[in-house]
Amino acid sequence: MTWEVKFDPKADRELDRLDPQYARRILSFLSKKIATDEDPKRYGKPLHGNLAGLWKYRIENYRIICDIQDEKIVVLVLRAGHRSKVYGGH
């Protein structure tokens, strides 16, 4: 099964602002592991509190916040950034 990875406009802008090296790593992770796996949840962890229902993926010191839509087979990337900044303001 192939999952479609989509980007929220805010996540797209955040990714554009990252160091190109880390942006490439994040995009590679999403295309090689998340998009091609049967269960993208096995690479991440569920979030709690005001972000309950969303999932996070860890790539070194960077995090990707996603909404996994099982019924549509879509992983919607909502945020992408350094772990010190990605959780606030969502």
TIKE-948599 format. One record per atom (N, C-alpha, C): x, z, y; residue number from 1. Coordinates in pm, 1 decimal. Example, Ala and Ser with C-alpha at 12.3 -4.5 7.8 and 13.67 -1.06 7.14 Angstrom:
residues 2
<milum east="1319.0" up="780.0" north="-569.0" n="1"/>
<milum east="1230.0" up="780.0" north="-450.0" n="1"/>
<milum east="1320.0" up="780.0" north="-330.0" n="1"/>
<milum east="1285.0" up="708.0" north="-225.0" n="2"/>
<milum east="1367.0" up="714.0" north="-106.0" n="2"/>
<milum east="1290.0" up="787.0" north="3.0" n="2"/>
***
This chain:
residues 90
<milum east="84.4" up="0.0" north="-117.8" n="1"/>
<milum east="0.0" up="0.0" north="0.0" n="1"/>
<milum east="88.7" up="0.0" north="123.7" n="1"/>
<milum east="51.5" up="-78.2" north="222.2" n="2"/>
<milum east="125.7" up="-83.7" north="347.1" n="2"/>
<milum east="41.8" up="-23.0" north="458.1" n="2"/>
<milum east="102.6" up="69.0" north="530.7" n="3"/>
<milum east="37.6" up="133.6" north="644.0" n="3"/>
<milum east="73.9" up="58.1" north="771.7" n="3"/>
<milum east="-23.5" up="44.7" north="857.8" n="4"/>
<milum east="2.7" up="-17.7" north="987.1" n="4"/>
<milum east="45.0" up="91.4" north="1084.8" n="4"/>
<milum east="156.7" up="73.6" north="1150.4" n="5"/>
<milum east="204.8" up="169.4" north="1249.8" n="5"/>
<milum east="172.3" up="112.9" north="1387.0" n="5"/>
<milum east="92.3" up="189.4" north="1463.3" n="6"/>
<milum east="53.9" up="149.3" north="1598.6" n="6"/>
<milum east="107.7" up="252.9" north="1697.1" n="6"/>
<milum east="126.2" up="210.4" north="1820.3" n="7"/>
<milum east="178.3" up="298.8" north="1924.1" n="7"/>
<milum east="77.9" up="315.8" north="2036.4" n="7"/>
<milum east="51.8" up="440.5" north="2071.2" n="8"/>
<milum east="-23.9" up="472.2" north="2191.0" n="8"/>
<milum east="61.5" up="426.3" north="2309.8" n="8"/>
<milum east="1.2" up="380.0" north="2419.7" n="9"/>
<milum east="81.6" up="335.7" north="2534.5" n="9"/>
<milum east="180.3" up="442.2" north="2584.6" n="9"/>
<milum east="140.0" up="568.2" north="2580.7" n="10"/>
<milum east="229.3" up="675.6" north="2625.2" n="10"/>
<milum east="351.1" up="685.4" north="2532.9" n="10"/>
<milum east="330.1" up="676.6" north="2403.1" n="11"/>
<milum east="440.6" up="682.4" north="2307.2" n="11"/>
<milum east="531.8" up="561.2" north="2324.7" n="11"/>
<milum east="473.9" up="447.2" north="2354.0" n="12"/>
<milum east="552.1" up="325.6" north="2376.6" n="12"/>
<milum east="645.7" up="344.6" north="2496.3" n="12"/>
<milum east="593.7" up="402.0" north="2604.8" n="13"/>
<milum east="676.1" up="427.3" north="2723.0" n="13"/>
<milum east="784.8" up="530.2" north="2692.9" n="13"/>
<milum east="749.3" up="635.9" north="2618.5" n="14"/>
<milum east="847.4" up="738.5" north="2583.9" n="14"/>
<milum east="960.4" up="678.7" north="2499.5" n="14"/>
<milum east="926.1" up="593.2" north="2407.2" n="15"/>
<milum east="1026.1" up="529.1" north="2321.9" n="15"/>
<milum east="1119.3" up="439.6" north="2405.0" n="15"/>
<milum east="1063.4" up="369.5" north="2503.1" n="16"/>
<milum east="1144.4" up="283.8" north="2590.4" n="16"/>
<milum east="1244.9" up="364.4" north="2672.0" n="16"/>
<milum east="1211.9" up="489.6" north="2703.1" n="17"/>
<milum east="1299.2" up="573.8" north="2785.2" n="17"/>
<milum east="1409.1" up="643.6" north="2704.8" n="17"/>
<milum east="1397.3" up="643.1" north="2573.3" n="18"/>
<milum east="1497.4" up="709.7" north="2490.1" n="18"/>
<milum east="1627.2" up="629.6" north="2486.2" n="18"/>
<milum east="1733.2" up="700.4" north="2448.9" n="19"/>
<milum east="1861.1" up="634.3" north="2423.0" n="19"/>
<milum east="1834.5" up="527.2" north="2317.6" n="19"/>
<milum east="1881.7" up="404.4" north="2338.7" n="20"/>
<milum east="1853.6" up="295.8" north="2243.7" n="20"/>
<milum east="1891.8" up="327.8" north="2099.1" n="20"/>
<milum east="1995.6" up="404.6" north="2081.0" n="21"/>
<milum east="2038.9" up="443.0" north="1946.2" n="21"/>
<milum east="1929.8" up="523.7" north="1875.5" n="21"/>
<milum east="1870.5" up="619.7" north="1944.9" n="22"/>
<milum east="1766.9" up="702.0" north="1883.5" n="22"/>
<milum east="1636.2" up="625.8" north="1869.6" n="22"/>
<milum east="1607.0" up="539.3" north="1964.8" n="23"/>
<milum east="1486.2" up="457.0" north="1955.2" n="23"/>
<milum east="1492.9" up="368.8" north="1830.5" n="23"/>
<milum east="1610.8" up="310.5" north="1803.8" n="24"/>
<milum east="1627.4" up="227.5" north="1683.5" n="24"/>
<milum east="1609.2" up="310.2" north="1556.4" n="24"/>
<milum east="1662.5" up="431.5" north="1555.9" n="25"/>
<milum east="1647.5" up="517.9" north="1437.9" n="25"/>
<milum east="1501.6" up="552.1" north="1412.7" n="25"/>
<milum east="1428.4" up="580.7" north="1519.0" n="26"/>
<milum east="1286.5" up="613.9" north="1505.8" n="26"/>
<milum east="1209.2" up="492.6" north="1453.4" n="26"/>
<milum east="1232.6" up="376.6" north="1511.4" n="27"/>
<milum east="1162.5" up="255.5" north="1467.0" n="27"/>
<milum east="1197.9" up="219.9" north="1323.1" n="27"/>
<milum east="1323.0" up="239.0" north="1286.2" n="28"/>
<milum east="1366.3" up="213.7" north="1148.9" n="28"/>
<milum east="1297.0" up="308.5" north="1051.9" n="28"/>
<milum east="1289.6" up="435.8" north="1087.5" n="29"/>
<milum east="1221.5" up="535.5" north="1004.9" n="29"/>
<milum east="1075.5" up="496.1" north="984.2" n="29"/>
<milum east="1009.4" up="458.0" north="1092.2" n="30"/>
<milum east="868.4" up="421.0" north="1083.0" n="30"/>
<milum east="846.8" up="295.7" north="997.3" n="30"/>
<milum east="932.6" up="197.3" north="1012.3" n="31"/>
<milum east="912.3" up="72.6" north="938.0" n="31"/>
<milum east="956.6" up="81.8" north="792.5" n="31"/>
<milum east="1063.4" up="154.9" north="764.3" n="32"/>
<milum east="1115.9" up="160.0" north="627.5" n="32"/>
<milum east="1053.0" up="268.0" north="541.2" n="32"/>
<milum east="1014.9" up="379.4" north="600.2" n="33"/>
<milum east="960.4" up="488.2" north="519.3" n="33"/>
<milum east="809.1" up="503.1" north="535.1" n="33"/>
<milum east="762.2" up="511.2" north="656.9" n="34"/>
<milum east="620.7" up="541.1" north="679.6" n="34"/>
<milum east="531.8" up="421.3" north="647.0" n="34"/>
<milum east="565.8" up="305.1" north="696.4" n="35"/>
<milum east="480.6" up="186.9" north="677.4" n="35"/>
<milum east="473.9" up="141.9" north="532.1" n="35"/>
<milum east="577.3" up="167.3" north="454.2" n="36"/>
<milum east="582.5" up="114.3" north="318.3" n="36"/>
<milum east="546.9" up="214.8" north="209.6" n="36"/>
<milum east="522.1" up="339.2" north="243.2" n="37"/>
<milum east="497.2" up="442.0" north="142.7" n="37"/>
<milum east="348.7" up="454.4" north="111.1" n="37"/>
<milum east="320.0" up="497.8" north="-9.4" n="38"/>
<milum east="180.8" up="522.6" north="-50.2" n="38"/>
<milum east="117.9" up="635.3" north="30.8" n="38"/>
<milum east="197.4" up="739.7" north="60.4" n="39"/>
<milum east="147.5" up="857.1" north="131.0" n="39"/>
<milum east="243.8" up="896.0" north="242.6" n="39"/>
<milum east="217.2" up="852.7" north="367.1" n="40"/>
<milum east="308.7" up="883.3" north="476.4" n="40"/>
<milum east="315.4" up="1032.3" north="509.6" n="40"/>
<milum east="221.7" up="1110.0" north="458.8" n="41"/>
<milum east="221.1" up="1253.9" north="487.2" n="41"/>
<milum east="336.1" up="1326.1" north="417.8" n="41"/>
<milum east="392.1" up="1268.4" north="314.5" n="42"/>
<milum east="496.6" up="1338.7" north="240.8" n="42"/>
<milum east="626.8" up="1349.4" north="318.2" n="42"/>
<milum east="643.9" up="1269.9" north="422.6" n="43"/>
<milum east="764.6" up="1276.1" north="505.1" n="43"/>
<milum east="749.6" up="1369.9" north="625.0" n="43"/>
<milum east="627.9" up="1411.9" north="652.8" n="44"/>
<milum east="604.7" up="1491.7" north="771.9" n="44"/>
<milum east="544.4" up="1626.4" north="741.1" n="44"/>
<milum east="506.7" up="1694.4" north="847.7" n="45"/>
<milum east="442.1" up="1824.5" north="836.1" n="45"/>
<milum east="322.6" up="1827.7" north="929.8" n="45"/>
<milum east="215.7" up="1896.1" north="888.4" n="46"/>
<milum east="99.3" up="1906.3" north="976.2" n="46"/>
<milum east="127.8" up="2001.0" north="1092.5" n="46"/>
<milum east="66.7" up="1970.9" north="1205.9" n="47"/>
<milum east="81.6" up="2056.3" north="1323.3" n="47"/>
<milum east="-32.5" up="2156.4" north="1329.0" n="47"/>
<milum east="-12.6" up="2261.3" north="1405.6" n="48"/>
<milum east="-110.3" up="2369.1" north="1416.6" n="48"/>
<milum east="-148.3" up="2389.6" north="1562.8" n="48"/>
<milum east="-238.5" up="2482.3" north="1587.1" n="49"/>
<milum east="-278.6" up="2516.2" north="1723.3" n="49"/>
<milum east="-354.0" up="2402.7" north="1788.8" n="49"/>
<milum east="-317.9" up="2375.0" north="1915.8" n="50"/>
<milum east="-391.3" up="2271.0" north="1989.2" n="50"/>
<milum east="-358.6" up="2130.3" north="1939.8" n="50"/>
<milum east="-259.3" up="2117.4" north="1852.2" n="51"/>
<milum east="-225.5" up="1987.0" north="1794.2" n="51"/>
<milum east="-269.0" up="1976.2" north="1647.9" n="51"/>
<milum east="-355.4" up="2065.9" north="1605.1" n="52"/>
<milum east="-404.0" up="2064.2" north="1466.3" n="52"/>
<milum east="-469.3" up="1930.2" north="1435.8" n="52"/>
<milum east="-443.5" up="1880.8" north="1316.4" n="53"/>
<milum east="-496.8" up="1751.0" north="1274.1" n="53"/>
<milum east="-395.7" up="1639.1" north="1290.6" n="53"/>
<milum east="-288.6" up="1666.2" north="1365.5" n="54"/>
<milum east="-183.4" up="1567.2" north="1384.8" n="54"/>
<milum east="-64.7" up="1600.3" north="1295.2" n="54"/>
<milum east="24.9" up="1505.0" north="1279.5" n="55"/>
<milum east="142.8" up="1521.4" north="1194.5" n="55"/>
<milum east="267.8" up="1498.5" north="1275.0" n="55"/>
<milum east="376.9" up="1565.0" north="1234.8" n="56"/>
<milum east="505.9" up="1542.5" north="1300.1" n="56"/>
<milum east="606.3" up="1491.5" north="1198.5" n="56"/>
<milum east="693.7" up="1405.8" north="1247.4" n="57"/>
<milum east="806.0" up="1356.8" north="1169.2" n="57"/>
<milum east="933.0" up="1394.0" north="1243.5" n="57"/>
<milum east="1034.9" up="1430.9" north="1168.6" n="58"/>
<milum east="1161.3" up="1475.6" north="1226.7" n="58"/>
<milum east="1269.3" up="1371.4" north="1200.0" n="58"/>
<milum east="1332.4" up="1327.7" north="1306.8" n="59"/>
<milum east="1447.6" up="1239.2" north="1298.0" n="59"/>
<milum east="1555.6" up="1305.4" north="1383.2" n="59"/>
<milum east="1647.0" up="1376.3" north="1316.9" n="60"/>
<milum east="1750.3" up="1455.5" north="1383.2" n="60"/>
<milum east="1684.6" up="1550.3" north="1482.7" n="60"/>
<milum east="1721.3" up="1544.3" north="1610.8" n="61"/>
<milum east="1662.4" up="1633.8" north="1710.9" n="61"/>
<milum east="1540.0" up="1573.3" north="1779.5" n="61"/>
<milum east="1491.3" up="1465.1" north="1725.6" n="62"/>
<milum east="1376.2" up="1397.0" north="1784.2" n="62"/>
<milum east="1254.6" up="1412.9" north="1694.7" n="62"/>
<milum east="1137.7" up="1407.0" north="1756.8" n="63"/>
<milum east="1013.0" up="1422.9" north="1684.1" n="63"/>
<milum east="918.1" up="1309.4" north="1720.0" n="63"/>
<milum east="836.1" up="1274.2" north="1622.1" n="64"/>
<milum east="730.1" up="1176.1" north="1641.7" n="64"/>
<milum east="600.2" up="1249.2" north="1608.5" n="64"/>
<milum east="504.5" up="1247.0" north="1698.1" n="65"/>
<milum east="373.2" up="1307.1" north="1675.7" n="65"/>
<milum east="276.1" up="1193.7" north="1645.4" n="65"/>
<milum east="207.7" up="1204.1" north="1529.7" n="66"/>
<milum east="121.5" up="1095.1" north="1484.2" n="66"/>
<milum east="-16.3" up="1143.4" north="1443.1" n="66"/>
<milum east="-109.9" up="1052.1" north="1452.3" n="67"/>
<milum east="-244.3" up="1071.0" north="1397.8" n="67"/>
<milum east="-253.3" up="977.3" north="1277.5" n="67"/>
<milum east="-263.8" up="1035.8" north="1159.1" n="68"/>
<milum east="-272.4" up="955.0" north="1037.1" n="68"/>
<milum east="-419.6" up="929.9" north="1007.1" n="68"/>
<milum east="-459.8" up="804.6" north="1014.9" n="69"/>
<milum east="-599.6" up="765.7" north="996.0" n="69"/>
<milum east="-614.9" up="703.3" north="857.5" n="69"/>
<milum east="-643.6" up="789.7" north="760.2" n="70"/>
<milum east="-651.8" up="745.6" north="620.8" n="70"/>
<milum east="-753.8" up="634.4" north="599.1" n="70"/>
<milum east="-869.1" up="643.5" north="664.2" n="71"/>
<milum east="-975.3" up="546.9" north="641.4" n="71"/>
<milum east="-939.9" up="407.3" north="692.2" n="71"/>
<milum east="-849.0" up="398.5" north="790.8" n="72"/>
<milum east="-808.0" up="269.2" north="845.7" n="72"/>
<milum east="-669.5" up="226.3" north="796.1" n="72"/>
<milum east="-601.5" up="314.0" north="724.1" n="73"/>
<milum east="-464.2" up="291.3" north="677.8" n="73"/>
<milum east="-373.6" up="262.8" north="798.4" n="73"/>
<milum east="-385.0" up="352.3" north="898.5" n="74"/>
<milum east="-310.4" up="339.1" north="1023.9" n="74"/>
<milum east="-239.1" up="470.4" north="1054.1" n="74"/>
<milum east="-115.7" up="459.7" north="1098.7" n="75"/>
<milum east="-42.1" up="573.1" north="1153.0" n="75"/>
<milum east="-27.0" up="544.4" north="1301.9" n="75"/>
<milum east="-96.3" up="622.6" north="1385.6" n="76"/>
<milum east="-93.9" up="603.4" north="1529.8" n="76"/>
<milum east="7.9" up="699.4" north="1589.8" n="76"/>
<milum east="113.6" up="644.6" north="1647.7" n="77"/>
<milum east="217.6" up="726.0" north="1710.8" n="77"/>
<milum east="168.4" up="763.9" north="1850.2" n="77"/>
<milum east="156.0" up="895.2" north="1872.4" n="78"/>
<milum east="105.7" up="944.7" north="1999.9" n="78"/>
<milum east="216.8" up="986.6" north="2094.5" n="78"/>
<milum east="322.2" up="1044.8" north="2041.4" n="79"/>
<milum east="435.6" up="1092.5" north="2122.0" n="79"/>
<milum east="564.6" up="1065.7" north="2046.8" n="79"/>
<milum east="673.7" up="1044.9" north="2121.3" n="80"/>
<milum east="806.4" up="1028.9" north="2063.0" n="80"/>
<milum east="906.5" up="1081.5" north="2164.0" n="80"/>
<milum east="990.5" up="1176.4" north="2120.2" n="81"/>
<milum east="1089.5" up="1229.4" north="2213.6" n="81"/>
<milum east="1169.1" up="1343.2" north="2153.9" n="81"/>
<milum east="1253.2" up="1401.5" north="2238.1" n="82"/>
<milum east="1335.8" up="1514.0" north="2196.8" n="82"/>
<milum east="1247.0" up="1632.1" north="2163.3" n="82"/>
<milum east="1288.1" up="1709.7" north="2066.4" n="83"/>
<milum east="1205.3" up="1821.0" north="2018.2" n="83"/>
<milum east="1175.9" up="1923.5" north="2124.9" n="83"/>
<milum east="1259.9" up="1935.3" north="2227.2" n="84"/>
<milum east="1236.9" up="2033.0" north="2333.7" n="84"/>
<milum east="1126.2" up="1989.5" north="2429.5" n="84"/>
<milum east="1089.4" up="1861.5" north="2427.6" n="85"/>
<milum east="992.1" up="1810.1" north="2524.5" n="85"/>
<milum east="867.0" up="1749.2" north="2464.1" n="85"/>
<milum east="869.9" up="1713.3" north="2339.1" n="86"/>
<milum east="762.8" up="1630.6" north="2282.0" n="86"/>
<milum east="631.3" up="1706.6" north="2261.7" n="86"/>
<milum east="634.1" up="1836.1" north="2243.7" n="87"/>
<milum east="511.9" up="1909.8" north="2214.0" n="87"/>
<milum east="432.4" up="1945.8" north="2339.4" n="87"/>
<milum east="495.7" up="1959.2" north="2451.9" n="88"/>
<milum east="428.0" up="1997.8" north="2574.2" n="88"/>
<milum east="355.6" up="1882.6" north="2638.9" n="88"/>
<milum east="250.2" up="1914.7" north="2710.0" n="89"/>
<milum east="179.9" up="1813.1" north="2786.6" n="89"/>
<milum east="96.1" up="1717.3" north="2706.8" n="89"/>
<milum east="63.1" up="1750.7" north="2584.4" n="90"/>
<milum east="-20.2" up="1662.3" north="2502.7" n="90"/>
<milum east="-162.3" up="1709.8" north="2507.9" n="90"/>
***
